[in-house]
Amino acid sequence: MLITDVRTTLLTGPSTNDPFLREARKRRSAAFIEIFTDGPHIGIGETYAGYFCPEAVPAIVEFFKPILIGQTVDDIPELWRRMYHCGNFWCRVGLGASVINGVEAALWDLKGKLLGQPVHALLGGSQHPRLPCYATGGPANYPKDRLAQKIDHYFSLGFRGIKVATGSRSSDKGWFTPMTPAAAADFEADKVAFMRKHAGPDAWLMLDGHMGNSPGETWTVEIAIAAAKAVEPFNLFFFEEPLHYTDPWGYAELCRATTVPIAGGECLTASYEWKVFAEQDSFDIAQPDASFTGGIGECMNVARMMAARGRKIATHAWGAGASLMQNIHVGFAAANTCMLEVPPDYAGLHSEMIDGGLVIKDGYVLPPDRPGFGVVLTDAIKRRYPFQPGSGEFNSVPGKILRD
């Protein structure tokens, strides 16, 4: 089996079928890399960069393509090393590493299909009989009766855990983020107390500060500490991204200041960048994304890096279907995984791509059993979801405003 071609497919579809998430984001774009061979199998991978800047992905894939033509998948780490070294001046971290992630994932998918094994088996086998998962809920939809409906909706889909953002979002007032220590403490404590009462004592509840990719201002360490300490009585599973990723030292201070587990890392790429945060003990729970971190191998490296410091991982997953399954497989292969993120009530770029291998039972994901990642990318899917230029998500600034 020799690799004969490497191609990028950009698609745009509904962000989700979830009526609560659709209040904030109605569409998503995605970038998939397909690796063709002189045999019948095609490897499929996704880079989460396709959600943000899809137009940039094809040219970068073409840059790396000659490295793969004529090669086999016998030694994927070596092919990754060649790509990473070739782009050393500009892809040690960031967009280049993220695109390599999608290419390398397609190699793992191809190898799994060739051997008839799920990717987690190729990474050393599943380390868990099942893993808890949560519905990633986006904004805290307000007023509170709307938030209660959101919780009920996710639990009706079989979830036992839910994550919502700090602050709130309502149809009439838009986004609100408290921006002083006292305001953040009061608002978040009131909201989480309501969620705990409504969801019950056994629900897995999480908050997401979104401060690595905030639609408004970002919190200071003082605001984050006040908010975290205020929600300590409510047994949160974790508090995600209360600070921006330019401050690993602030994250470390926050971890020391509260009993609430602090999570983060979805925006970080490559072991090189992750090492800065790991050595500061910036996260109690790390959130690498196996479609963004830099590769399946890099994601496993991050998991081992965090395990060596006594930390857990909870994979991030807000890409399309291939991204989700890449993270599910890494989650099962990493011994220190404690939680999986799952976009709830998902739409076509998830449901039509996932080939029956994602099974959730009683709030837990079971190990996937399909060869490769268990994803398909048919001609029908490509026709159904044509790419819409300018559809990537970004933070609005004067001169460039995001509109769905």
C-alpha positions as CSV (number, residue, x, y, z in Angstrom):
1,M,0.0,0.0,0.0
2,L,1.5,3.3,-1.1
3,I,0.1,6.8,-0.6
4,T,-0.9,8.3,-4.0
5,D,-2.6,11.6,-3.1
6,V,-3.5,13.9,-0.3
7,R,-6.5,16.2,-0.6
8,T,-8.3,18.8,1.5
9,T,-12.1,19.0,1.6
10,L,-13.8,22.1,3.1
11,L,-17.4,21.8,4.1
12,T,-20.0,24.1,5.8
13,G,-23.1,22.8,7.6
14,P,-25.4,23.5,10.5
15,S,-23.3,24.0,13.7
16,T,-25.7,21.8,15.6
17,N,-29.3,20.8,15.9
18,D,-29.2,21.9,19.6
19,P,-31.7,24.8,19.9
20,F,-29.8,26.3,22.8
21,L,-26.4,26.3,21.1
22,R,-27.9,27.6,17.9
23,E,-28.8,30.8,19.7
24,A,-25.1,31.6,19.6
25,R,-23.7,29.8,16.5
26,K,-25.8,28.5,13.6
27,R,-23.2,27.1,11.2
28,R,-19.8,25.5,11.3
29,S,-17.1,24.9,8.7
30,A,-14.7,22.1,8.8
31,A,-11.5,21.0,7.0
32,F,-10.9,17.3,6.3
33,I,-7.8,15.7,4.9
34,E,-8.1,12.6,2.8
35,I,-5.2,10.3,2.1
36,F,-5.6,8.1,-1.0
37,T,-3.6,4.9,-1.8
38,D,-3.1,2.4,-4.6
39,G,-5.6,0.2,-2.7
40,P,-9.3,0.6,-1.8
41,H,-8.8,2.4,1.6
42,I,-8.9,6.2,2.2
43,G,-7.7,7.8,5.4
44,I,-9.8,10.6,6.8
45,G,-8.5,13.2,9.3
46,E,-9.7,16.6,10.5
47,T,-7.9,19.7,11.7
48,Y,-9.9,22.0,14.1
49,A,-8.2,24.9,12.3
50,G,-11.0,24.4,9.7
51,Y,-13.5,25.7,12.1
52,F,-11.7,29.1,12.4
53,C,-9.7,29.7,9.2
54,P,-10.7,27.0,6.7
55,E,-9.4,28.9,3.7
56,A,-5.8,28.6,5.1
57,V,-5.8,24.8,5.3
58,P,-5.5,23.6,1.7
59,A,-2.3,25.5,0.9
60,I,-0.6,24.1,4.0
61,V,-1.7,20.6,3.2
62,E,-0.3,21.0,-0.3
63,F,3.0,22.1,1.3
64,F,3.3,18.8,3.2
65,K,1.9,16.6,0.5
66,P,5.2,15.7,-1.3
67,I,6.5,14.3,2.0
68,L,3.8,11.6,2.0
69,I,3.5,10.6,-1.7
70,G,4.9,7.1,-2.3
71,Q,5.1,6.4,1.5
72,T,3.4,3.7,3.6
73,V,1.8,4.1,7.0
74,D,4.3,1.6,8.6
75,D,6.0,4.4,10.6
76,I,3.5,7.3,11.2
77,P,5.7,9.0,13.9
78,E,8.5,9.3,11.3
79,L,6.2,10.8,8.7
80,W,5.0,13.3,11.4
81,R,8.6,14.1,12.3
82,R,9.4,14.8,8.6
83,M,6.5,17.2,8.3
84,Y,7.2,18.9,11.6
85,H,10.9,19.4,10.8
86,C,10.1,20.6,7.2
87,G,8.0,23.4,8.6
88,N,10.2,24.0,11.6
89,F,10.5,27.7,11.2
90,W,6.8,28.3,11.2
91,C,4.9,25.3,12.6
92,R,6.6,24.5,15.9
93,V,3.3,25.8,17.3
94,G,0.1,27.3,15.9
95,L,-1.6,26.9,12.6
96,G,1.0,24.7,10.9
97,A,1.0,22.2,13.8
98,S,-2.8,22.1,13.8
99,V,-2.9,21.3,10.0
100,I,-0.2,18.6,10.5
101,N,-2.6,17.2,13.1
102,G,-5.3,16.6,10.5
103,V,-2.8,15.0,8.0
104,E,-1.4,12.7,10.7
105,A,-4.8,11.8,11.9
106,A,-5.7,10.7,8.4
107,L,-2.6,8.4,8.4
108,W,-3.8,6.8,11.6
109,D,-7.3,6.3,10.2
110,L,-5.8,4.7,7.1
111,K,-3.6,2.4,9.1
112,G,-6.6,1.3,11.3
113,K,-8.6,0.5,8.2
114,L,-5.8,-1.4,6.7
115,L,-5.3,-3.5,9.8
116,G,-9.1,-3.7,10.7
117,Q,-8.5,-2.2,14.1
118,P,-9.7,1.0,15.9
119,V,-7.1,3.6,16.3
120,H,-7.1,3.3,20.1
121,A,-5.9,-0.3,19.7
122,L,-2.9,1.0,17.6
123,L,-2.0,3.4,20.4
124,G,-1.7,0.6,22.9
125,G,-5.3,-0.4,23.5
126,S,-8.2,1.0,25.4
127,Q,-7.3,1.9,29.0
128,H,-10.9,2.2,30.1
129,P,-14.0,0.0,29.9
130,R,-16.0,3.2,29.6
131,L,-15.5,6.9,30.1
132,P,-17.9,9.6,31.4
133,C,-18.9,12.3,29.0
134,Y,-20.7,15.7,29.1
135,A,-22.8,17.8,26.8
136,T,-20.8,20.8,25.8
137,G,-23.5,23.5,26.1
138,G,-22.0,26.7,24.9
139,P,-23.6,29.8,26.6
140,A,-25.5,29.8,29.8
141,N,-28.9,30.6,28.2
142,Y,-30.9,33.0,30.3
143,P,-33.3,33.6,32.0
144,K,-33.0,30.7,34.4
145,D,-36.0,28.9,33.2
146,R,-34.3,28.7,29.8
147,L,-31.2,27.3,31.5
148,A,-33.3,24.7,33.2
149,Q,-34.8,23.7,29.9
150,K,-31.3,23.4,28.5
151,I,-30.3,21.0,31.3
152,D,-33.4,18.9,30.8
153,H,-32.8,18.7,27.1
154,Y,-29.3,17.3,27.4
155,F,-30.3,14.9,30.1
156,S,-33.1,13.7,27.9
157,L,-30.4,12.8,25.3
158,G,-28.7,10.5,27.8
159,F,-26.1,12.8,29.3
160,R,-25.4,13.1,33.0
161,G,-23.0,16.0,32.7
162,I,-23.2,19.5,31.3
163,K,-20.9,22.4,30.7
164,V,-22.0,26.0,30.2
165,A,-20.2,29.3,29.9
166,T,-19.6,31.9,32.6
167,G,-21.8,34.9,32.4
168,S,-25.0,34.5,30.3
169,R,-26.6,34.9,27.0
170,S,-30.2,35.9,26.4
171,S,-32.2,36.6,23.2
172,D,-33.0,40.1,24.2
173,K,-29.8,41.2,26.1
174,G,-27.1,39.2,24.3
175,W,-23.9,38.3,26.0
176,F,-23.2,39.3,29.6
177,T,-19.9,38.7,31.4
178,P,-19.4,40.0,35.0
179,M,-16.1,42.0,35.0
180,T,-15.3,42.6,38.7
181,P,-14.3,40.0,41.4
182,A,-17.5,40.7,43.4
183,A,-19.8,40.6,40.4
184,A,-18.2,37.4,39.0
185,A,-18.4,35.7,42.4
186,D,-22.1,36.6,43.0
187,F,-23.3,35.8,39.4
188,E,-21.5,32.5,39.0
189,A,-22.4,31.3,42.5
190,D,-26.0,32.1,42.0
191,K,-26.1,30.4,38.6
192,V,-24.2,27.2,39.7
193,A,-26.4,26.9,42.8
194,F,-29.4,27.0,40.5
195,M,-27.9,24.4,38.2
196,R,-27.0,22.1,41.1
197,K,-30.4,22.3,42.6
198,H,-32.1,21.6,39.2
199,A,-29.7,18.9,38.0
200,G,-29.3,17.1,41.3
201,P,-26.4,16.1,43.5
202,D,-25.0,13.4,41.1
203,A,-24.8,15.5,37.9
204,W,-21.4,16.4,36.5
205,L,-21.4,20.2,36.3
206,M,-18.7,22.3,34.6
207,L,-18.2,26.0,33.9
208,D,-16.3,27.3,30.9
209,G,-14.8,30.8,31.1
210,H,-14.0,30.9,27.3
211,M,-11.2,33.3,28.2
212,G,-8.9,31.7,25.6
213,N,-11.4,32.8,23.0
214,S,-13.6,35.3,24.7
215,P,-16.3,37.2,22.8
216,G,-15.8,40.1,25.3
217,E,-13.1,41.1,27.8
218,T,-11.0,38.5,29.6
219,W,-10.7,38.1,33.3
220,T,-7.8,39.0,35.5
221,V,-6.4,36.4,38.0
222,E,-8.3,38.3,40.8
223,I,-11.6,37.9,39.1
224,A,-11.0,34.3,38.3
225,I,-10.0,33.5,41.9
226,A,-13.1,35.2,43.2
227,A,-15.4,33.3,40.8
228,A,-13.7,29.9,41.5
229,K,-13.8,30.3,45.2
230,A,-17.5,31.3,45.1
231,V,-18.5,28.1,43.3
232,E,-16.4,25.8,45.6
233,P,-19.5,24.6,47.5
234,F,-21.2,23.1,44.4
235,N,-18.8,20.3,43.5
236,L,-17.9,21.3,40.0
237,F,-16.1,18.7,38.0
238,F,-13.9,21.4,36.6
239,F,-13.7,25.2,35.8
240,E,-12.4,25.6,32.2
241,E,-10.4,28.5,30.8
242,P,-11.0,31.2,33.4
243,L,-7.9,33.0,32.0
244,H,-6.2,33.8,28.7
245,Y,-3.5,31.4,27.5
246,T,-0.9,34.2,27.6
247,D,-0.7,33.7,31.4
248,P,0.4,30.2,32.4
249,W,1.7,31.7,35.7
250,G,-1.7,33.1,36.4
251,Y,-3.3,29.7,35.8
252,A,-0.8,28.2,38.3
253,E,-1.7,30.8,40.9
254,L,-5.4,30.1,40.3
255,C,-4.9,26.3,40.8
256,R,-3.2,27.0,44.1
257,A,-6.0,29.4,45.2
258,T,-9.1,27.2,44.9
259,T,-10.2,23.6,45.5
260,V,-12.2,23.7,42.2
261,P,-10.2,21.7,39.5
262,I,-9.0,24.2,36.9
263,A,-9.0,22.9,33.3
264,G,-7.7,24.3,30.0
265,G,-5.5,23.8,26.9
266,E,-7.8,23.6,23.9
267,C,-5.9,26.5,22.3
268,L,-2.5,25.0,22.9
269,T,-0.5,23.3,20.1
270,A,2.4,20.9,20.2
271,S,4.3,19.5,23.1
272,Y,6.7,22.5,23.0
273,E,3.9,24.9,24.0
274,W,2.2,22.5,26.3
275,K,5.5,22.0,28.2
276,V,5.4,25.6,29.4
277,F,2.0,25.1,31.1
278,A,2.8,21.6,32.4
279,E,5.9,22.7,34.1
280,Q,4.0,25.6,35.9
281,D,1.3,23.1,37.0
282,S,-1.1,25.5,35.2
283,F,-3.9,23.0,34.9
284,D,-5.4,20.4,37.3
285,I,-7.1,18.8,34.2
286,A,-5.6,19.4,30.8
287,Q,-7.8,19.6,27.7
288,P,-5.7,18.7,24.6
289,D,-7.6,18.4,21.3
290,A,-6.7,15.6,19.0
291,S,-7.6,17.6,16.0
292,F,-5.6,20.7,17.0
293,T,-2.8,19.9,19.4
294,G,-0.5,18.8,16.6
295,G,-1.2,15.1,16.0
296,I,-2.5,12.0,17.6
297,G,1.0,11.3,18.8
298,E,1.4,14.8,20.2
299,C,-1.9,14.5,22.0
300,M,-0.7,11.2,23.6
301,N,2.6,13.0,24.5
302,V,0.6,15.7,26.3
303,A,-1.4,13.1,28.2
304,R,1.8,11.4,29.4
305,M,3.3,14.8,30.2
306,M,0.4,15.6,32.5
307,A,0.3,12.1,34.0
308,A,3.9,12.5,35.0
309,R,2.8,15.5,37.1
310,G,-0.2,13.7,38.6
311,R,-2.7,15.5,36.4
312,K,-5.7,14.2,34.4
313,I,-6.9,15.0,30.9
314,A,-10.4,15.7,29.5
315,T,-10.2,15.9,25.7
316,H,-11.6,18.9,24.0
317,A,-13.9,18.3,21.0
318,W,-15.8,21.0,19.2
319,G,-14.8,20.3,15.6
320,A,-16.9,18.2,13.3
321,G,-17.3,14.4,13.3
322,A,-13.8,13.3,12.6
323,S,-12.5,15.7,15.2
324,L,-14.8,14.2,17.8
325,M,-13.8,10.6,17.0
326,Q,-10.1,11.5,17.1
327,N,-10.6,12.8,20.6
328,I,-12.7,9.8,21.7
329,H,-9.9,7.4,20.5
330,V,-7.2,9.4,22.2
331,G,-9.3,9.6,25.4
332,F,-9.6,5.8,25.6
333,A,-5.9,5.3,24.8
334,A,-4.7,7.7,27.5
335,A,-4.6,6.1,31.0
336,N,-5.3,9.4,32.8
337,T,-8.4,10.5,30.9
338,C,-11.2,11.4,33.3
339,M,-13.9,12.9,31.0
340,L,-14.8,13.3,27.3
341,E,-16.5,16.3,25.7
342,V,-19.3,15.5,23.3
343,P,-21.3,18.1,21.2
344,P,-24.9,17.2,22.0
345,D,-27.8,17.0,19.6
346,Y,-25.3,17.3,16.7
347,A,-26.1,17.9,13.0
348,G,-25.0,16.5,9.7
349,L,-21.2,17.0,9.8
350,H,-21.3,14.8,12.9
351,S,-24.2,12.4,12.4
352,E,-23.6,11.6,8.8
353,M,-19.8,11.1,9.2
354,I,-19.7,9.0,12.4
355,D,-20.1,5.4,11.2
356,G,-22.0,4.0,14.2
357,G,-19.0,3.7,16.5
358,L,-19.9,6.4,19.0
359,V,-22.1,4.6,21.7
360,I,-23.2,6.5,24.8
361,K,-24.9,4.5,27.6
362,D,-26.0,5.8,30.9
363,G,-23.9,8.9,30.5
364,Y,-20.7,7.0,29.5
365,V,-19.0,6.5,26.2
366,L,-18.0,2.9,25.3
367,P,-14.8,2.1,23.5
368,P,-15.3,2.5,19.7
369,D,-15.0,-0.7,17.7
370,R,-14.9,0.4,14.1
371,P,-11.7,0.3,12.1
372,G,-9.7,3.5,12.1
373,F,-11.7,6.4,13.7
374,G,-15.0,5.1,12.4
375,V,-15.8,8.0,10.1
376,V,-16.9,8.3,6.5
377,L,-16.8,11.2,4.0
378,T,-19.0,10.3,1.1
379,D,-19.6,12.2,-2.1
380,A,-23.2,12.7,-0.9
381,I,-21.9,14.4,2.2
382,K,-19.6,16.7,0.2
383,R,-22.5,17.7,-2.1
384,R,-24.9,18.3,0.8
385,Y,-22.6,20.7,2.7
386,P,-20.8,22.9,0.2
387,F,-18.2,25.2,1.6
388,Q,-19.2,28.8,2.3
389,P,-16.2,31.2,2.1
390,G,-15.9,33.5,5.1
391,S,-17.7,31.1,7.4
392,G,-14.9,30.5,9.9
393,E,-15.5,31.6,13.5
394,F,-13.4,34.4,14.9
395,N,-13.5,37.1,17.6
396,S,-15.2,40.2,16.3
397,V,-13.1,43.4,16.2
398,P,-13.7,46.7,14.4
399,G,-13.5,46.0,10.7
400,K,-14.2,42.3,11.0
401,I,-17.5,41.3,12.6
402,L,-18.7,37.7,12.9
403,R,-22.2,37.1,11.5
404,D,-23.9,33.8,11.0
